[in-house]
């Protein structure tokens, strides 16, 4: 069975008309904002994130991050994916990022969705939407209309655990390499 993402998941992005400008970013603060450049190799580079005022953070409750949210870049370099594993400060996203939140835990395993969004199938979907574009952009309506296979929760869990083990081995190998270089 296939499901349209927009029918079973929460998908939101920053609404551009609220006019948050880069010059409003703060050097430090209590409210972080994530840009596409902060998503690197499936992870969020928290140390590179900017900060915004409490007022700017509070004006967009629909994009306040929660643990297990999945972030997808939608402008410029589109299709970069990261998962919010923990939040030490209240955080939100800039206009170039979608938030995907699993609101159907009886239908989807969040990690499965995270790995699907890094798959060849998803990359092909993105490519089909940006071909010929001057400035690549993934529109929310296109993303919401994407239909993906929905294996049983048990299968999703098995797939997710196997891919997570591979990711952990890659991280460990990278740490070992970094130690050897240092």
OpenMM code with the backbone's topology and positions (N, CA, C; nanometers):
from openmm import Vec3, app, unit

residues = "UNK UNK UNK UNK UNK UNK UNK UNK UNK UNK UNK UNK UNK UNK UNK UNK UNK UNK UNK UNK UNK UNK UNK UNK UNK UNK UNK UNK UNK UNK UNK UNK UNK UNK UNK UNK UNK UNK UNK UNK UNK UNK UNK UNK UNK UNK UNK UNK UNK UNK UNK UNK UNK UNK UNK UNK UNK UNK UNK UNK UNK UNK UNK UNK UNK UNK UNK UNK UNK UNK UNK UNK UNK UNK UNK UNK UNK UNK UNK UNK UNK UNK UNK UNK UNK UNK UNK UNK UNK UNK UNK UNK UNK UNK UNK UNK UNK UNK UNK UNK UNK UNK UNK UNK UNK UNK UNK UNK UNK UNK UNK UNK UNK UNK UNK UNK UNK UNK UNK UNK UNK UNK UNK UNK UNK UNK UNK UNK UNK UNK UNK UNK UNK UNK UNK UNK UNK UNK UNK UNK UNK UNK UNK UNK UNK UNK UNK UNK UNK UNK UNK UNK UNK UNK UNK UNK UNK UNK UNK UNK UNK UNK UNK UNK UNK UNK UNK UNK UNK UNK UNK UNK UNK UNK UNK UNK UNK UNK UNK UNK UNK UNK".split()
positions = [
    Vec3(0.0843, -0.1180, 0.0000),
    Vec3(0.0000, 0.0000, 0.0000),
    Vec3(0.0891, 0.1248, 0.0000),
    Vec3(0.0433, 0.2283, -0.0678),
    Vec3(0.1157, 0.3549, -0.0717),
    Vec3(0.0335, 0.4618, -0.0004),
    Vec3(0.1051, 0.5551, 0.0600),
    Vec3(0.0409, 0.6690, 0.1261),
    Vec3(0.1009, 0.7977, 0.0725),
    Vec3(0.0175, 0.8969, 0.0544),
    Vec3(0.0664, 1.0316, 0.0236),
    Vec3(0.1185, 1.0913, 0.1533),
    Vec3(0.2375, 1.1488, 0.1501),
    Vec3(0.2965, 1.2040, 0.2719),
    Vec3(0.2057, 1.3087, 0.3370),
    Vec3(0.1461, 1.3945, 0.2574),
    Vec3(0.0620, 1.5008, 0.3111),
    Vec3(-0.0643, 1.4510, 0.3787),
    Vec3(-0.1063, 1.3276, 0.3496),
    Vec3(-0.2277, 1.2738, 0.4109),
    Vec3(-0.2028, 1.2163, 0.5498),
    Vec3(-0.0784, 1.1795, 0.5772),
    Vec3(-0.0549, 1.1113, 0.7045),
    Vec3(0.0553, 1.1731, 0.7894),
    Vec3(0.1175, 1.2832, 0.7417),
    Vec3(0.2273, 1.3436, 0.8161),
    Vec3(0.2117, 1.4959, 0.8226),
    Vec3(0.2712, 1.5549, 0.9230),
    Vec3(0.2723, 1.7002, 0.9399),
    Vec3(0.3904, 1.7550, 0.8613),
    Vec3(0.3635, 1.8430, 0.7656),
    Vec3(0.4687, 1.9025, 0.6838),
    Vec3(0.4490, 2.0538, 0.6848),
    Vec3(0.5488, 2.1257, 0.7344),
    Vec3(0.5394, 2.2720, 0.7420),
    Vec3(0.6731, 2.3348, 0.7080),
    Vec3(0.6666, 2.4575, 0.6604),
    Vec3(0.7846, 2.5389, 0.6360),
    Vec3(0.7585, 2.6796, 0.6854),
    Vec3(0.8635, 2.7605, 0.6956),
    Vec3(0.8476, 2.8995, 0.7388),
    Vec3(0.7738, 2.9760, 0.6296),
    Vec3(0.6766, 3.0523, 0.6702),
    Vec3(0.6005, 3.1334, 0.5764),
    Vec3(0.6800, 3.2601, 0.5479),
    Vec3(0.7134, 3.2795, 0.4215),
    Vec3(0.8006, 3.3893, 0.3819),
    Vec3(0.7484, 3.5288, 0.4125),
    Vec3(0.6170, 3.5470, 0.4131),
    Vec3(0.5645, 3.6818, 0.4319),
    Vec3(0.5904, 3.7376, 0.5705),
    Vec3(0.6331, 3.6553, 0.6635),
    Vec3(0.6647, 3.7074, 0.7968),
    Vec3(0.7957, 3.7845, 0.7957),
    Vec3(0.8693, 3.7727, 0.6869),
    Vec3(0.9818, 3.8611, 0.6603),
    Vec3(1.1016, 3.8519, 0.7521),
    Vec3(1.1324, 3.7349, 0.8066),
    Vec3(1.2533, 3.7217, 0.8888),
    Vec3(1.3748, 3.7413, 0.7987),
    Vec3(1.4589, 3.8351, 0.8336),
    Vec3(1.5784, 3.8672, 0.7551),
    Vec3(1.7029, 3.8167, 0.8268),
    Vec3(1.8028, 3.7845, 0.7483),
    Vec3(1.9301, 3.7361, 0.8029),
    Vec3(1.9904, 3.8379, 0.9004),
    Vec3(1.9704, 3.9652, 0.8755),
    Vec3(2.0274, 4.0685, 0.9636),
    Vec3(1.9634, 4.0676, 1.1032),
    Vec3(1.8498, 3.9991, 1.1175),
    Vec3(1.7854, 3.9878, 1.2483),
    Vec3(1.8480, 3.8773, 1.3345),
    Vec3(1.9325, 3.7943, 1.2741),
    Vec3(1.9974, 3.6887, 1.3500),
    Vec3(2.0856, 3.7501, 1.4576),
    Vec3(2.0933, 3.6815, 1.5692),
    Vec3(2.1745, 3.7257, 1.6821),
    Vec3(2.2991, 3.6382, 1.6924),
    Vec3(2.4064, 3.6909, 1.7527),
    Vec3(2.5289, 3.6131, 1.7723),
    Vec3(2.5114, 3.5053, 1.8780),
    Vec3(2.4260, 3.5312, 1.9747),
    Vec3(2.3958, 3.4316, 2.0781),
    Vec3(2.2546, 3.4573, 2.1284),
    Vec3(2.2022, 3.3608, 2.1992),
    Vec3(2.0664, 3.3758, 2.2494),
    Vec3(2.0090, 3.2436, 2.2941),
    Vec3(1.8812, 3.2448, 2.3238),
    Vec3(1.8132, 3.1261, 2.3751),
    Vec3(1.7296, 3.0549, 2.2690),
    Vec3(1.7165, 3.1148, 2.1489),
    Vec3(1.6303, 3.0595, 2.0453),
    Vec3(1.7096, 3.0422, 1.9164),
    Vec3(1.7326, 2.9153, 1.8802),
    Vec3(1.8137, 2.8858, 1.7620),
    Vec3(1.7298, 2.8814, 1.6359),
    Vec3(1.7971, 2.9115, 1.5231),
    Vec3(1.7355, 2.8973, 1.3912),
    Vec3(1.8316, 2.8190, 1.3022),
    Vec3(1.7761, 2.7183, 1.2351),
    Vec3(1.8550, 2.6278, 1.1520),
    Vec3(1.8367, 2.6655, 1.0051),
    Vec3(1.9469, 2.6781, 0.9349),
    Vec3(1.9491, 2.7012, 0.7902),
    Vec3(1.9941, 2.5737, 0.7205),
    Vec3(1.9756, 2.5694, 0.5890),
    Vec3(2.0176, 2.4532, 0.5118),
    Vec3(2.1656, 2.4224, 0.5254),
    Vec3(2.2481, 2.5259, 0.5445),
    Vec3(2.3925, 2.5033, 0.5583),
    Vec3(2.4271, 2.4332, 0.6896),
    Vec3(2.3328, 2.4289, 0.7841),
    Vec3(2.3550, 2.3608, 0.9118),
    Vec3(2.3262, 2.2113, 0.9038),
    Vec3(2.2750, 2.1653, 0.7899),
    Vec3(2.2476, 2.0228, 0.7719),
    Vec3(2.3630, 1.9636, 0.6931),
    Vec3(2.4398, 1.8780, 0.7618),
    Vec3(2.5601, 1.8211, 0.7027),
    Vec3(2.5613, 1.6704, 0.7273),
    Vec3(2.5682, 1.5937, 0.6200),
    Vec3(2.5762, 1.4473, 0.6285),
    Vec3(2.4697, 1.3868, 0.7195),
    Vec3(2.3466, 1.4327, 0.7042),
    Vec3(2.2349, 1.3757, 0.7794),
    Vec3(2.2233, 1.4216, 0.9231),
    Vec3(2.3038, 1.5202, 0.9610),
    Vec3(2.3020, 1.5682, 1.0994),
    Vec3(2.2906, 1.7203, 1.1007),
    Vec3(2.2519, 1.7727, 1.2162),
    Vec3(2.2440, 1.9168, 1.2335),
    Vec3(2.3709, 1.9650, 1.3010),
    Vec3(2.4374, 2.0607, 1.2406),
    Vec3(2.5551, 2.1232, 1.3011),
    Vec3(2.5041, 2.2363, 1.3913),
    Vec3(2.4757, 2.2019, 1.5163),
    Vec3(2.4163, 2.2975, 1.6101),
    Vec3(2.5080, 2.4165, 1.6356),
    Vec3(2.6389, 2.3939, 1.6332),
    Vec3(2.7311, 2.5038, 1.6630),
    Vec3(2.7304, 2.6096, 1.5532),
    Vec3(2.6836, 2.5759, 1.4341),
    Vec3(2.6788, 2.6719, 1.3252),
    Vec3(2.5467, 2.7471, 1.3136),
    Vec3(2.4499, 2.7114, 1.3979),
    Vec3(2.3180, 2.7735, 1.3901),
    Vec3(2.3200, 2.9167, 1.4415),
    Vec3(2.2303, 2.9974, 1.3873),
    Vec3(2.2131, 3.1340, 1.4354),
    Vec3(2.1117, 3.1376, 1.5488),
    Vec3(2.0847, 3.2571, 1.5952),
    Vec3(1.9881, 3.2774, 1.7029),
    Vec3(1.8927, 3.3890, 1.6627),
    Vec3(1.7698, 3.3812, 1.7136),
    Vec3(1.6714, 3.4860, 1.6883),
    Vec3(1.6084, 3.5270, 1.8211),
    Vec3(1.5359, 3.6377, 1.8178),
    Vec3(1.4708, 3.6867, 1.9400),
    Vec3(1.3536, 3.5965, 1.9785),
    Vec3(1.3146, 3.6055, 2.1026),
    Vec3(1.2001, 3.5295, 2.1531),
    Vec3(1.0735, 3.5660, 2.0754),
    Vec3(1.0590, 3.6935, 2.0432),
    Vec3(0.9405, 3.7387, 1.9698),
    Vec3(0.9321, 3.6733, 1.8315),
    Vec3(1.0451, 3.6704, 1.7616),
    Vec3(1.0473, 3.6081, 1.6284),
    Vec3(1.0226, 3.4569, 1.6384),
    Vec3(1.0772, 3.3953, 1.7410),
    Vec3(1.0555, 3.2519, 1.7617),
    Vec3(0.9066, 3.2241, 1.7859),
    Vec3(0.8444, 3.3028, 1.8727),
    Vec3(0.7051, 3.2788, 1.9118),
    Vec3(0.6037, 3.3075, 1.8022),
    Vec3(0.6401, 3.3833, 1.6997),
    Vec3(0.5422, 3.4174, 1.5967),
    Vec3(0.5097, 3.3010, 1.5032),
    Vec3(0.5870, 3.1950, 1.5086),
    Vec3(0.5634, 3.0808, 1.4183),
    Vec3(0.5609, 2.9486, 1.4952),
    Vec3(0.4570, 2.9254, 1.5747),
    Vec3(0.4514, 2.8011, 1.6530),
    Vec3(0.4461, 2.6753, 1.5666),
    Vec3(0.3986, 2.6892, 1.4421),
    Vec3(0.3864, 2.5728, 1.3543),
    Vec3(0.5206, 2.5146, 1.3127),
    Vec3(0.6304, 2.5904, 1.3328),
    Vec3(0.7623, 2.5393, 1.2944),
    Vec3(0.8586, 2.5347, 1.4131),
    Vec3(0.8042, 2.5337, 1.5341),
    Vec3(0.8885, 2.5131, 1.6524),
    Vec3(0.9247, 2.3652, 1.6550),
    Vec3(1.0535, 2.3375, 1.6626),
    Vec3(1.1001, 2.1993, 1.6519),
    Vec3(1.0706, 2.1170, 1.7760),
    Vec3(1.0521, 1.9874, 1.7507),
    Vec3(1.0330, 1.8875, 1.8559),
    Vec3(1.1296, 1.7729, 1.8276),
    Vec3(1.1693, 1.6997, 1.9318),
    Vec3(1.2530, 1.5819, 1.9068),
    Vec3(1.1846, 1.4885, 1.8065),
    Vec3(1.2644, 1.4292, 1.7219),
    Vec3(1.2225, 1.3365, 1.6161),
    Vec3(1.1634, 1.4042, 1.4930),
    Vec3(1.1624, 1.5370, 1.4883),
    Vec3(1.1259, 1.6040, 1.3639),
    Vec3(1.2340, 1.5740, 1.2605),
    Vec3(1.1917, 1.5657, 1.1352),
    Vec3(1.2850, 1.5466, 1.0247),
    Vec3(1.2884, 1.6770, 0.9458),
    Vec3(1.4081, 1.7232, 0.9140),
    Vec3(1.4260, 1.8469, 0.8391),
    Vec3(1.4713, 1.8134, 0.6974),
    Vec3(1.4124, 1.8827, 0.5990),
    Vec3(1.4453, 1.8614, 0.4588),
    Vec3(1.4661, 1.9978, 0.3937),
    Vec3(1.5819, 2.0170, 0.3305),
    Vec3(1.6047, 2.1451, 0.2625),
    Vec3(1.5195, 2.1506, 0.1370),
    Vec3(1.4643, 2.2698, 0.1105),
    Vec3(1.3723, 2.2852, -0.0019),
    Vec3(1.4128, 2.3933, -0.1010),
    Vec3(1.5202, 2.4651, -0.0753),
    Vec3(1.5681, 2.5704, -0.1654),
    Vec3(1.7178, 2.5528, -0.1882),
    Vec3(1.7632, 2.5887, -0.3088),
    Vec3(1.9066, 2.5799, -0.3383),
    Vec3(1.9501, 2.4358, -0.3488),
    Vec3(2.0288, 2.3898, -0.2536),
    Vec3(2.0679, 2.2493, -0.2467),
    Vec3(1.9538, 2.1760, -0.1779),
    Vec3(1.8629, 2.1226, -0.2565),
    Vec3(1.7442, 2.0624, -0.1961),
    Vec3(1.7635, 1.9139, -0.1694),
    Vec3(1.6891, 1.8659, -0.0708),
    Vec3(1.6905, 1.7244, -0.0383),
    Vec3(1.7897, 1.6830, 0.0676),
    Vec3(1.8592, 1.7794, 0.1306),
    Vec3(1.9436, 1.7418, 0.2438),
    Vec3(1.8504, 1.7126, 0.3618),
    Vec3(1.8809, 1.6073, 0.4359),
    Vec3(1.7906, 1.5586, 0.5405),
    Vec3(1.8661, 1.5454, 0.6715),
    Vec3(1.7988, 1.5799, 0.7811),
    Vec3(1.8540, 1.5589, 0.9152),
    Vec3(1.7390, 1.5309, 1.0101),
    Vec3(1.7709, 1.4628, 1.1183),
    Vec3(1.6698, 1.4325, 1.2199),
    Vec3(1.7066, 1.5056, 1.3482),
    Vec3(1.6062, 1.5650, 1.4110),
    Vec3(1.6263, 1.6335, 1.5387),
    Vec3(1.6240, 1.5264, 1.6470),
    Vec3(1.7425, 1.4949, 1.6993),
    Vec3(1.7479, 1.3897, 1.7997),
    Vec3(1.7335, 1.4443, 1.9401),
    Vec3(1.7797, 1.5664, 1.9615),
    Vec3(1.7653, 1.6293, 2.0932),
    Vec3(1.7626, 1.7801, 2.0754),
    Vec3(1.7030, 1.8474, 2.1709),
    Vec3(1.6945, 1.9933, 2.1670),
    Vec3(1.7397, 2.0485, 2.3019),
    Vec3(1.8536, 2.1157, 2.3026),
    Vec3(1.9001, 2.1773, 2.4270),
    Vec3(1.8464, 2.3192, 2.4416),
    Vec3(1.7964, 2.3757, 2.3308),
    Vec3(1.7366, 2.5093, 2.3303),
    Vec3(1.6165, 2.5070, 2.2370),
    Vec3(1.5187, 2.5940, 2.2612),
    Vec3(1.4089, 2.6040, 2.1646),
    Vec3(1.4665, 2.6402, 2.0273),
    Vec3(1.4174, 2.5732, 1.9237),
    Vec3(1.4733, 2.5909, 1.7898),
    Vec3(1.3631, 2.5942, 1.6850),
    Vec3(1.3945, 2.6592, 1.5727),
    Vec3(1.3028, 2.6704, 1.4607),
    Vec3(1.3848, 2.6607, 1.3322),
    Vec3(1.3174, 2.6757, 1.2183),
    Vec3(1.3866, 2.6638, 1.0906),
    Vec3(1.3740, 2.7918, 1.0087),
    Vec3(1.4722, 2.8135, 0.9233),
    Vec3(1.4687, 2.9240, 0.8278),
    Vec3(1.3774, 2.8845, 0.7114),
    Vec3(1.3573, 2.9766, 0.6194),
    Vec3(1.2603, 2.9558, 0.5117),
    Vec3(1.2985, 2.8468, 0.4120),
    Vec3(1.4219, 2.8024, 0.4094),
    Vec3(1.4645, 2.7020, 0.3127),
    Vec3(1.4493, 2.5583, 0.3594),
    Vec3(1.3717, 2.5357, 0.4673),
    Vec3(1.3624, 2.4009, 0.5250),
    Vec3(1.2174, 2.3646, 0.5550),
    Vec3(1.1821, 2.2397, 0.5247),
    Vec3(1.0541, 2.1824, 0.5676),
    Vec3(1.0763, 2.1033, 0.6954),
    Vec3(0.9738, 2.1013, 0.7783),
    Vec3(0.9688, 2.0114, 0.8938),
    Vec3(0.8711, 1.9006, 0.8575),
    Vec3(0.9129, 1.7777, 0.8763),
    Vec3(0.8245, 1.6637, 0.8621),
    Vec3(0.8130, 1.6016, 1.0009),
    Vec3(0.6901, 1.5888, 1.0502),
    Vec3(0.6659, 1.5338, 1.1838),
    Vec3(0.5736, 1.4138, 1.1696),
    Vec3(0.6102, 1.3056, 1.2333),
    Vec3(0.5304, 1.1840, 1.2270),
    Vec3(0.4097, 1.1975, 1.3199),
    Vec3(0.2942, 1.2245, 1.2618),
    Vec3(0.1699, 1.2343, 1.3383),
    Vec3(0.0871, 1.1062, 1.3256),
    Vec3(0.1442, 1.0039, 1.2633),
    Vec3(0.0756, 0.8760, 1.2428),
    Vec3(0.1644, 0.7603, 1.2876),
    Vec3(0.1925, 0.7512, 1.4195),
    Vec3(0.2836, 0.6457, 1.4661),
    Vec3(0.2300, 0.5041, 1.4452),
    Vec3(0.1005, 0.4888, 1.4177),
    Vec3(0.0467, 0.3561, 1.3871),
    Vec3(0.0631, 0.3209, 1.2397),
    Vec3(0.1152, 0.4160, 1.1617),
    Vec3(0.1360, 0.3949, 1.0186),
    Vec3(0.2838, 0.3988, 0.9821),
    Vec3(0.3600, 0.4857, 1.0499),
    Vec3(0.5001, 0.5095, 1.0150),
    Vec3(0.5924, 0.5002, 1.1355),
    Vec3(0.7137, 0.4511, 1.1117),
    Vec3(0.8245, 0.4597, 1.2058),
    Vec3(0.9060, 0.5800, 1.1598),
    Vec3(0.9315, 0.6733, 1.2495),
    Vec3(0.9987, 0.7978, 1.2112),
    Vec3(1.1344, 0.7722, 1.1473),
    Vec3(1.2130, 0.6828, 1.2030),
    Vec3(1.3460, 0.6538, 1.1460),
    Vec3(1.3338, 0.5977, 1.0042),
    Vec3(1.2306, 0.5213, 0.9792),
    Vec3(1.2082, 0.4689, 0.8442),
    Vec3(1.1883, 0.5849, 0.7466),
    Vec3(1.1060, 0.6821, 0.7859),
    Vec3(1.0839, 0.8005, 0.7012),
    Vec3(1.2152, 0.8755, 0.6776),
    Vec3(1.2923, 0.8899, 0.7842),
    Vec3(1.4222, 0.9580, 0.7754),
    Vec3(1.5109, 0.8885, 0.6715),
    Vec3(1.5185, 0.7564, 0.6782),
    Vec3(1.6024, 0.6841, 0.5832),
    Vec3(1.5423, 0.6855, 0.4426),
    Vec3(1.4109, 0.6807, 0.4316),
    Vec3(1.3492, 0.6887, 0.2988),
    Vec3(1.3876, 0.8206, 0.2302),
    Vec3(1.3895, 0.9291, 0.3079),
    Vec3(1.4195, 1.0602, 0.2520),
    Vec3(1.5663, 1.0745, 0.2112),
    Vec3(1.6462, 0.9740, 0.2390),
    Vec3(1.7848, 0.9723, 0.1941),
    Vec3(1.8052, 0.8705, 0.0818),
    Vec3(1.6961, 0.8082, 0.0392),
    Vec3(1.7050, 0.6999, -0.0591),
    Vec3(1.7153, 0.7511, -0.2017),
    Vec3(1.7532, 0.6609, -0.2904),
    Vec3(1.7582, 0.6906, -0.4331),
    Vec3(1.6197, 0.7319, -0.4841),
    Vec3(1.5150, 0.6648, -0.4365),
    Vec3(1.3793, 0.6971, -0.4816),
    Vec3(1.3437, 0.8420, -0.4511),
    Vec3(1.3786, 0.8890, -0.3315),
    Vec3(1.3471, 1.0271, -0.2967),
    Vec3(1.4328, 1.1237, -0.3780),
    Vec3(1.5593, 1.0896, -0.3978),
    Vec3(1.6467, 1.1757, -0.4793),
    Vec3(1.5938, 1.1852, -0.6228),
    Vec3(1.5416, 1.0750, -0.6758),
    Vec3(1.4839, 1.0760, -0.8103),
    Vec3(1.3587, 1.1630, -0.8137),
    Vec3(1.2779, 1.1564, -0.7092),
    Vec3(1.1591, 1.2418, -0.6999),
    Vec3(1.1993, 1.3890, -0.7031),
    Vec3(1.2995, 1.4247, -0.6251),
    Vec3(1.3466, 1.5636, -0.6216),
    Vec3(1.3958, 1.6051, -0.7598),
    Vec3(1.4775, 1.5204, -0.8193),
    Vec3(1.5330, 1.5519, -0.9512),
    Vec3(1.4213, 1.5764, -1.0527),
    Vec3(1.3151, 1.4985, -1.0451),
    Vec3(1.2036, 1.5140, -1.1395),
    Vec3(1.1309, 1.6465, -1.1200),
    Vec3(1.1411, 1.7042, -1.0028),
    Vec3(1.0721, 1.8303, -0.9741),
    Vec3(1.1555, 1.9542, -1.0072),
    Vec3(1.2875, 1.9382, -1.0176),
    Vec3(1.3715, 2.0567, -1.0371),
    Vec3(1.4353, 2.0640, -1.1748),
    Vec3(1.4163, 1.9619, -1.2542),
    Vec3(1.4788, 1.9590, -1.3868),
    Vec3(1.4450, 2.0858, -1.4638),
    Vec3(1.5460, 2.1549, -1.5115),
    Vec3(1.5264, 2.2757, -1.5897),
    Vec3(1.5076, 2.4020, -1.5075),
    Vec3(1.5043, 2.3901, -1.3762),
    Vec3(1.4849, 2.5079, -1.2913),
    Vec3(1.6135, 2.5884, -1.2811),
    Vec3(1.6008, 2.7197, -1.2809),
    Vec3(1.7166, 2.8068, -1.2620),
    Vec3(1.7605, 2.8001, -1.1169),
    Vec3(1.6645, 2.8149, -1.0259),
    Vec3(1.6918, 2.8031, -0.8828),
    Vec3(1.6114, 2.6837, -0.8312),
    Vec3(1.6791, 2.5749, -0.7952),
    Vec3(1.6062, 2.4568, -0.7485),
    Vec3(1.5201, 2.4889, -0.6259),
    Vec3(1.3974, 2.4384, -0.6281),
    Vec3(1.3045, 2.4606, -0.5180),
    Vec3(1.2090, 2.3422, -0.5108),
    Vec3(1.1856, 2.2914, -0.3924),
    Vec3(1.0878, 2.1859, -0.3702),
    Vec3(0.9638, 2.2512, -0.3093),
    Vec3(0.8526, 2.2452, -0.3823),
    Vec3(0.7288, 2.3058, -0.3352),
    Vec3(0.6575, 2.2127, -0.2374),
    Vec3(0.5956, 2.2721, -0.1372),
    Vec3(0.5281, 2.1936, -0.0341),
    Vec3(0.4203, 2.1045, -0.0953),
    Vec3(0.3442, 2.1557, -0.1913),
    Vec3(0.2370, 2.0756, -0.2527),
    Vec3(0.2937, 1.9522, -0.3234),
    Vec3(0.4118, 1.9659, -0.3851),
    Vec3(0.4749, 1.8511, -0.4507),
    Vec3(0.5222, 1.7493, -0.3472),
    Vec3(0.5824, 1.7995, -0.2400),
    Vec3(0.6324, 1.7119, -0.1342),
    Vec3(0.5162, 1.6378, -0.0680),
    Vec3(0.4085, 1.7091, -0.0403),
    Vec3(0.2915, 1.6469, 0.0221),
    Vec3(0.2274, 1.5425, -0.0680),
    Vec3(0.2377, 1.5598, -0.1995),
    Vec3(0.1736, 1.4664, -0.2931),
    Vec3(0.2559, 1.3390, -0.3164),
    Vec3(0.3803, 1.3372, -0.2698),
    Vec3(0.4647, 1.2189, -0.2873),
    Vec3(0.4018, 1.0984, -0.2176),
    Vec3(0.3834, 0.9908, -0.2921),
    Vec3(0.3314, 0.8653, -0.2365),
    Vec3(0.4462, 0.7676, -0.2205),
    Vec3(0.4534, 0.7081, -0.1026),
    Vec3(0.5589, 0.6092, -0.0788),
    Vec3(0.4979, 0.4809, -0.0236),
    Vec3(0.5701, 0.3716, -0.0471),
    Vec3(0.5266, 0.2415, 0.0032),
    Vec3(0.5262, 0.2431, 0.1556),
    Vec3(0.4315, 0.1701, 0.2091),
    Vec3(0.4160, 0.1633, 0.3534),
    Vec3(0.4217, 0.0179, 0.3992),
    Vec3(0.5450, -0.0332, 0.4209),
    Vec3(0.5537, -0.1702, 0.4727),
    Vec3(0.4966, -0.1753, 0.6146),
    Vec3(0.4795, -0.2940, 0.6664),
    Vec3(0.4292, -0.3082, 0.8034),
    Vec3(0.5243, -0.2368, 0.9002),
    Vec3(0.4745, -0.2026, 1.0169),
    Vec3(0.5587, -0.1373, 1.1169),
    Vec3(0.6778, -0.2248, 1.1535),
    Vec3(0.6566, -0.3545, 1.1573),
    Vec3(0.7664, -0.4476, 1.1876),
    Vec3(0.8754, -0.4387, 1.0805),
    Vec3(0.8359, -0.4358, 0.9532),
    Vec3(0.9336, -0.4229, 0.8446),
    Vec3(1.0050, -0.2879, 0.8492),
    Vec3(0.9294, -0.1821, 0.8746),
    Vec3(0.9902, -0.0495, 0.8847),
    Vec3(1.0939, -0.0465, 0.9962),
    Vec3(1.0583, -0.1095, 1.1075),
    Vec3(1.1496, -0.1137, 1.2221),
    Vec3(1.2762, -0.1913, 1.1886),
    Vec3(1.2618, -0.3037, 1.1219),
    Vec3(1.3770, -0.3850, 1.0830),
    Vec3(1.4688, -0.3073, 0.9882),
    Vec3(1.4103, -0.2447, 0.8881),
    Vec3(1.4884, -0.1657, 0.7924),
    Vec3(1.5618, -0.0536, 0.8644),
    Vec3(1.4905, 0.0178, 0.9500),
    Vec3(1.5489, 0.1316, 1.0237),
    Vec3(1.6644, 0.0881, 1.1121),
    Vec3(1.6456, -0.0209, 1.1854),
    Vec3(1.7519, -0.0679, 1.2757),
    Vec3(1.8768, -0.1086, 1.1983),
    Vec3(1.8579, -0.1750, 1.0855),
    Vec3(1.9745, -0.2159, 1.0057),
    Vec3(2.0500, -0.0942, 0.9516),
    Vec3(1.9770, 0.0025, 0.8999),
    Vec3(2.0427, 0.1226, 0.8473),
    Vec3(2.1072, 0.2044, 0.9589),
    Vec3(2.0445, 0.2059, 1.0741),
    Vec3(2.1020, 0.2777, 1.1884),
    Vec3(2.2333, 0.2130, 1.2333),
    Vec3(2.2391, 0.0801, 1.2305),
    Vec3(2.3636, 0.0106, 1.2647),
    Vec3(2.4749, 0.0467, 1.1668),
    Vec3(2.4416, 0.0535, 1.0397),
    Vec3(2.5404, 0.0923, 0.9389),
    Vec3(2.5879, 0.2354, 0.9651),
    Vec3(2.4941, 0.3267, 0.9940),
    Vec3(2.5312, 0.4656, 1.0249),
    Vec3(2.6246, 0.4732, 1.1450),
    Vec3(2.5965, 0.3937, 1.2477),
    Vec3(2.6816, 0.3951, 1.3674),
    Vec3(2.8219, 0.3447, 1.3355),
    Vec3(2.8312, 0.2433, 1.2501),
    Vec3(2.9628, 0.1926, 1.2108),
    Vec3(3.0394, 0.2974, 1.1304),
    Vec3(2.9692, 0.3669, 1.0423),
    Vec3(3.0334, 0.4739, 0.9650),
    Vec3(3.0831, 0.5839, 1.0583),
    Vec3(3.0006, 0.6247, 1.1550),
    Vec3(3.0414, 0.7276, 1.2519),
    Vec3(3.1647, 0.6829, 1.3303),
    Vec3(3.1645, 0.5564, 1.3741),
    Vec3(3.2787, 0.5041, 1.4491),
    Vec3(3.4044, 0.5043, 1.3626),
    Vec3(3.3927, 0.4609, 1.2369),
    Vec3(3.5080, 0.4622, 1.1463),
    Vec3(3.5594, 0.6047, 1.1239),
    Vec3(3.4682, 0.6999, 1.1111),
    Vec3(3.5092, 0.8394, 1.0949),
    Vec3(3.5820, 0.8899, 1.2182),
    Vec3(3.5356, 0.8517, 1.3364),
    Vec3(3.6039, 0.8923, 1.4606),
    Vec3(3.7430, 0.8310, 1.4669),
    Vec3(3.7557, 0.7051, 1.4308),
    Vec3(3.8853, 0.6395, 1.4298),
    Vec3(3.9783, 0.7094, 1.3321),
    Vec3(3.9291, 0.7397, 1.2122),
    Vec3(4.0098, 0.8116, 1.1133),
    Vec3(4.0541, 0.9475, 1.1653),
    Vec3(3.9623, 1.0213, 1.2297),
    Vec3(3.9954, 1.1511, 1.2851),
    Vec3(4.1045, 1.1391, 1.3914),
    Vec3(4.0974, 1.0351, 1.4730),
    Vec3(4.1996, 1.0143, 1.5776),
    Vec3(4.3345, 0.9786, 1.5171),
    Vec3(4.3325, 0.9032, 1.4070),
    Vec3(4.4576, 0.8668, 1.3423),
    Vec3(4.5262, 0.9880, 1.2788),
    Vec3(4.4447, 1.0776, 1.2247),
    Vec3(4.4974, 1.1979, 1.1607),
    Vec3(4.5533, 1.2936, 1.2661),
    Vec3(4.4882, 1.3004, 1.3815),
    Vec3(4.5289, 1.3967, 1.4861),
    Vec3(4.6559, 1.3630, 1.5535),
] * unit.nanometer
topology = app.Topology()
chain = topology.addChain("A")
for resn in residues:
    res = topology.addResidue(resn, chain)
    for name in ("N", "CA", "C"):
        topology.addAtom(name, app.Element.getBySymbol(name[0]), res)
